[in-house]
Amino acid sequence: MSELVGPAALELTVRAALILVSLLCVLCSYRVIAGPTNPDRVVALDAIATNVVAIAVLFAIQTDRGLFITVSLVLAIIGFIATVAVAKFVIEGEVI
């Protein structure tokens, strides 16, 4: 991919995306803290998990290390399972 786009443009784009996704994490953290309802907090936590996955992928692109892709996949799986468990708890009052 770096052959199609100049290395300087790719690095600048990845850094800008890292800053944007980090800012989104901060905004979602506000919703987790001040969310009026529990479903709002769950959605914000899911958004934070997705943003952390995006940060790991962007860091993998920036450093050319495939290990961060594996880490991002594991984080995505954990985030999905946590979201499903919390949603079931909110709807039914129990997880299992």
N, CA and C atoms as a LAMMPS dump frame, in Angstrom:
ITEM: TIMESTEP
0
ITEM: NUMBER OF ATOMS
288
ITEM: BOX BOUNDS ff ff ff
-5.0000000000000000e+02 5.0000000000000000e+02
-5.0000000000000000e+02 5.0000000000000000e+02
-5.0000000000000000e+02 5.0000000000000000e+02
ITEM: ATOMS id mol type element x y z
1 1 1 N 0.822 -1.179 0
2 1 2 C 0 0 0
3 1 3 C 0.87 1.247 0
4 2 1 N 1.998 1.195 0.665
5 2 2 C 2.835 2.38 0.737
6 2 3 C 3.473 2.705 -0.606
7 3 1 N 3.402 1.746 -1.59
8 3 2 C 3.947 2.038 -2.905
9 3 3 C 3.03 2.956 -3.699
10 4 1 N 1.707 2.88 -3.424
11 4 2 C 0.753 3.706 -4.147
12 4 3 C 0.76 5.147 -3.668
13 5 1 N 1.002 5.34 -2.404
14 5 2 C 1 6.67 -1.8
15 5 3 C 2.407 6.934 -1.291
16 6 1 N 2.844 8.153 -1.41
17 6 2 C 4.174 8.506 -0.915
18 6 3 C 4.285 8.239 0.575
19 7 1 N 5.472 7.879 1.03
20 7 2 C 5.631 7.552 2.462
21 7 3 C 5.331 8.729 3.371
22 8 1 N 5.637 9.923 2.947
23 8 2 C 5.368 11.087 3.797
24 8 3 C 3.864 11.329 3.918
25 9 1 N 3.144 11.173 2.808
26 9 2 C 1.692 11.374 2.845
27 9 3 C 1.021 10.301 3.688
28 10 1 N 1.502 9.059 3.563
29 10 2 C 0.933 7.972 4.366
30 10 3 C 1.175 8.199 5.854
31 11 1 N 2.391 8.601 6.203
32 11 2 C 2.692 8.837 7.616
33 11 3 C 1.878 10 8.165
34 12 1 N 1.732 11.05 7.381
35 12 2 C 0.935 12.2 7.822
36 12 3 C -0.528 11.803 8.013
37 13 1 N -1.044 11.018 7.103
38 13 2 C -2.44 10.581 7.194
39 13 3 C -2.655 9.687 8.413
40 14 1 N -1.719 8.767 8.645
41 14 2 C -1.851 7.867 9.799
42 14 3 C -1.778 8.658 11.099
43 15 1 N -0.87 9.634 11.16
44 15 2 C -0.784 10.442 12.389
45 15 3 C -2.055 11.263 12.614
46 16 1 N -2.588 11.828 11.556
47 16 2 C -3.839 12.595 11.688
48 16 3 C -4.979 11.689 12.139
49 17 1 N -5.021 10.47 11.594
50 17 2 C -6.07 9.532 11.997
51 17 3 C -5.903 9.111 13.456
52 18 1 N -4.654 8.93 13.882
53 18 2 C -4.416 8.574 15.287
54 18 3 C -4.907 9.683 16.215
55 19 1 N -4.649 10.924 15.848
56 19 2 C -5.102 12.045 16.679
57 19 3 C -6.629 12.109 16.698
58 20 1 N -7.251 11.921 15.549
59 20 2 C -8.713 11.973 15.464
60 20 3 C -9.361 10.86 16.277
61 21 1 N -8.844 9.658 16.15
62 21 2 C -9.431 8.522 16.882
63 21 3 C -9.2 8.685 18.387
64 22 1 N -8.05 9.228 18.771
65 22 2 C -7.812 9.477 20.193
66 22 3 C -8.779 10.512 20.74
67 23 1 N -9.053 11.553 19.951
68 23 2 C -10.029 12.562 20.369
69 23 3 C -11.416 11.942 20.521
70 24 1 N -11.766 11.043 19.612
71 24 2 C -13.06 10.362 19.712
72 24 3 C -13.143 9.505 20.975
73 25 1 N -12.025 8.898 21.363
74 25 2 C -12.01 8.113 22.614
75 25 3 C -12.294 9.012 23.815
76 26 1 N -11.713 10.205 23.8
77 26 2 C -11.941 11.142 24.911
78 26 3 C -13.414 11.554 24.953
79 27 1 N -13.983 11.836 23.79
80 27 2 C -15.396 12.226 23.752
81 27 3 C -16.31 11.087 24.219
82 28 1 N -15.981 9.871 23.83
83 28 2 C -16.773 8.716 24.273
84 28 3 C -16.618 8.491 25.776
85 29 1 N -15.438 8.799 26.306
86 29 2 C -15.239 8.679 27.749
87 29 3 C -16.155 9.628 28.506
88 30 1 N -16.355 10.814 27.953
89 30 2 C -17.304 11.748 28.581
90 30 3 C -18.703 11.14 28.627
91 31 1 N -19.114 10.479 27.538
92 31 2 C -20.446 9.87 27.506
93 31 3 C -20.54 8.72 28.515
94 32 1 N -19.454 7.991 28.693
95 32 2 C -19.458 6.903 29.678
96 32 3 C -19.639 7.47 31.081
97 33 1 N -18.968 8.58 31.361
98 33 2 C -19.038 9.163 32.705
99 33 3 C -20.375 9.865 32.927
100 34 1 N -20.818 10.674 31.97
101 34 2 C -22.004 11.506 32.17
102 34 3 C -23.24 10.968 31.473
103 35 1 N -23.169 9.757 30.915
104 35 2 C -24.319 9.217 30.176
105 35 3 C -25.557 9.186 31.035
106 36 1 N -26.683 9.646 30.496
107 36 2 C -27.876 9.669 31.338
108 36 3 C -28.438 8.278 31.644
109 37 1 N -28.244 7.323 30.724
110 37 2 C -28.782 5.988 30.961
111 37 3 C -27.681 4.943 30.764
112 38 1 N -27.962 3.747 31.246
113 38 2 C -26.989 2.665 31.089
114 38 3 C -26.789 2.252 29.633
115 39 1 N -27.834 2.186 28.792
116 39 2 C -27.574 1.875 27.379
117 39 3 C -26.654 2.899 26.694
118 40 1 N -26.753 4.17 27.081
119 40 2 C -25.838 5.169 26.522
120 40 3 C -24.396 4.837 26.883
121 41 1 N -24.212 4.426 28.117
122 41 2 C -22.864 4.081 28.561
123 41 3 C -22.337 2.84 27.824
124 42 1 N -23.209 1.867 27.591
125 42 2 C -22.799 0.648 26.878
126 42 3 C -22.393 0.975 25.446
127 43 1 N -23.17 1.803 24.791
128 43 2 C -22.832 2.193 23.415
129 43 3 C -21.512 2.96 23.392
130 44 1 N -21.294 3.825 24.367
131 44 2 C -20.042 4.575 24.422
132 44 3 C -18.855 3.641 24.672
133 45 1 N -19.03 2.649 25.533
134 45 2 C -17.947 1.68 25.772
135 45 3 C -17.657 0.868 24.508
136 46 1 N -18.697 0.511 23.768
137 46 2 C -18.494 -0.203 22.508
138 46 3 C -17.742 0.677 21.513
139 47 1 N -18.084 1.949 21.468
140 47 2 C -17.374 2.874 20.568
141 47 3 C -15.913 3.018 20.977
142 48 1 N -15.648 3.037 22.281
143 48 2 C -14.257 3.119 22.746
144 48 3 C -13.49 1.865 22.334
145 49 1 N -14.125 0.698 22.464
146 49 2 C -13.458 -0.543 22.054
147 49 3 C -13.143 -0.529 20.558
148 50 1 N -14.085 -0.038 19.768
149 50 2 C -13.847 0.061 18.325
150 50 3 C -12.72 1.044 18.022
151 51 1 N -12.683 2.147 18.738
152 51 2 C -11.623 3.132 18.523
153 51 3 C -10.259 2.583 18.923
154 52 1 N -10.204 1.786 19.972
155 52 2 C -8.932 1.184 20.382
156 52 3 C -8.441 0.196 19.32
157 53 1 N -9.375 -0.533 18.719
158 53 2 C -9.017 -1.432 17.614
159 53 3 C -8.44 -0.614 16.446
160 54 1 N -9.089 0.513 16.155
161 54 2 C -8.593 1.372 15.07
162 54 3 C -7.206 1.919 15.39
163 55 1 N -6.969 2.281 16.652
164 55 2 C -5.648 2.775 17.052
165 55 3 C -4.601 1.688 16.858
166 56 1 N -4.931 0.449 17.216
167 56 2 C -3.973 -0.656 17.045
168 56 3 C -3.66 -0.894 15.573
169 57 1 N -4.676 -0.822 14.715
170 57 2 C -4.441 -1.017 13.274
171 57 3 C -3.609 0.128 12.712
172 58 1 N -3.924 1.349 13.099
173 58 2 C -3.136 2.49 12.618
174 58 3 C -1.697 2.414 13.104
175 59 1 N -1.507 1.968 14.333
176 59 2 C -0.147 1.813 14.851
177 59 3 C 0.588 0.713 14.1
178 60 1 N -0.13 -0.347 13.7
179 60 2 C 0.482 -1.406 12.89
180 60 3 C 0.913 -0.884 11.532
181 61 1 N 0.092 -0.027 10.94
182 61 2 C 0.459 0.572 9.651
183 61 3 C 1.676 1.481 9.817
184 62 1 N 1.687 2.239 10.892
185 62 2 C 2.777 3.193 11.104
186 62 3 C 4.11 2.495 11.37
187 63 1 N 4.066 1.371 12.087
188 63 2 C 5.309 0.708 12.463
189 63 3 C 5.638 -0.5 11.599
190 64 1 N 4.745 -0.885 10.684
191 64 2 C 4.928 -2.075 9.834
192 64 3 C 5.114 -3.352 10.644
193 65 1 N 4.409 -3.476 11.735
194 65 2 C 4.456 -4.677 12.573
195 65 3 C 3.083 -5.342 12.55
196 66 1 N 3.065 -6.597 12.138
197 66 2 C 1.817 -7.328 12.043
198 66 3 C 1.26 -7.778 13.372
199 67 1 N 2.071 -7.717 14.409
200 67 2 C 1.617 -8.151 15.727
201 67 3 C 0.431 -7.311 16.207
202 68 1 N 0.425 -6.044 15.86
203 68 2 C -0.658 -5.176 16.315
204 68 3 C -1.976 -5.513 15.628
205 69 1 N -1.924 -6.108 14.452
206 69 2 C -3.153 -6.565 13.801
207 69 3 C -3.76 -7.707 14.615
208 70 1 N -2.911 -8.626 15.074
209 70 2 C -3.396 -9.712 15.922
210 70 3 C -3.992 -9.169 17.216
211 71 1 N -3.314 -8.215 17.801
212 71 2 C -3.818 -7.593 19.03
213 71 3 C -5.167 -6.927 18.766
214 72 1 N -5.298 -6.27 17.625
215 72 2 C -6.565 -5.599 17.328
216 72 3 C -7.696 -6.605 17.129
217 73 1 N -7.385 -7.757 16.524
218 73 2 C -8.42 -8.785 16.363
219 73 3 C -8.888 -9.32 17.719
220 74 1 N -7.956 -9.55 18.614
221 74 2 C -8.316 -10.039 19.953
222 74 3 C -9.148 -8.987 20.691
223 75 1 N -8.739 -7.718 20.574
224 75 2 C -9.508 -6.649 21.222
225 75 3 C -10.919 -6.543 20.642
226 76 1 N -11.049 -6.743 19.341
227 76 2 C -12.372 -6.682 18.712
228 76 3 C -13.263 -7.812 19.221
229 77 1 N -12.698 -9.005 19.358
230 77 2 C -13.481 -10.137 19.863
231 77 3 C -13.91 -9.887 21.302
232 78 1 N -12.991 -9.411 22.13
233 78 2 C -13.321 -9.135 23.528
234 78 3 C -14.383 -8.031 23.62
235 79 1 N -14.253 -7.002 22.808
236 79 2 C -15.233 -5.918 22.809
237 79 3 C -16.61 -6.391 22.397
238 80 1 N -16.662 -7.269 21.387
239 80 2 C -17.958 -7.8 20.939
240 80 3 C -18.607 -8.635 22.035
241 81 1 N -17.841 -9.52 22.644
242 81 2 C -18.395 -10.375 23.696
243 81 3 C -18.871 -9.535 24.877
244 82 1 N -18.096 -8.528 25.251
245 82 2 C -18.493 -7.665 26.364
246 82 3 C -19.763 -6.899 26.042
247 83 1 N -19.876 -6.419 24.822
248 83 2 C -21.069 -5.672 24.441
249 83 3 C -22.304 -6.567 24.463
250 84 1 N -22.172 -7.776 23.951
251 84 2 C -23.31 -8.706 23.958
252 84 3 C -23.699 -9.056 25.396
253 85 1 N -22.716 -9.283 26.262
254 85 2 C -23.013 -9.634 27.652
255 85 3 C -23.702 -8.485 28.379
256 86 1 N -23.22 -7.285 28.19
257 86 2 C -23.838 -6.144 28.87
258 86 3 C -25.228 -5.869 28.313
259 87 1 N -25.399 -6.005 27.005
260 87 2 C -26.731 -5.796 26.421
261 87 3 C -27.716 -6.817 26.953
262 88 1 N -27.288 -8.076 27.085
263 88 2 C -28.173 -9.101 27.633
264 88 3 C -28.495 -8.805 29.094
265 89 1 N -27.509 -8.28 29.827
266 89 2 C -27.749 -7.93 31.22
267 89 3 C -28.748 -6.783 31.322
268 90 1 N -28.637 -5.807 30.449
269 90 2 C -29.555 -4.668 30.491
270 90 3 C -30.97 -5.109 30.137
271 91 1 N -31.115 -6.022 29.172
272 91 2 C -32.445 -6.439 28.732
273 91 3 C -33.079 -7.428 29.703
274 92 1 N -32.321 -8.466 30.107
275 92 2 C -32.906 -9.549 30.896
276 92 3 C -32.557 -9.502 32.376
277 93 1 N -31.585 -8.715 32.761
278 93 2 C -31.213 -8.617 34.166
279 93 3 C -30.194 -9.647 34.607
280 94 1 N -29.803 -10.553 33.71
281 94 2 C -28.78 -11.543 34.019
282 94 3 C -28.025 -11.88 32.731
283 95 1 N -26.798 -12.361 32.885
284 95 2 C -25.97 -12.644 31.718
285 95 3 C -26.167 -14.065 31.235
286 96 1 N -26.208 -15.001 32.186
287 96 2 C -26.33 -16.417 31.814
288 96 3 C -27.721 -16.914 32.147
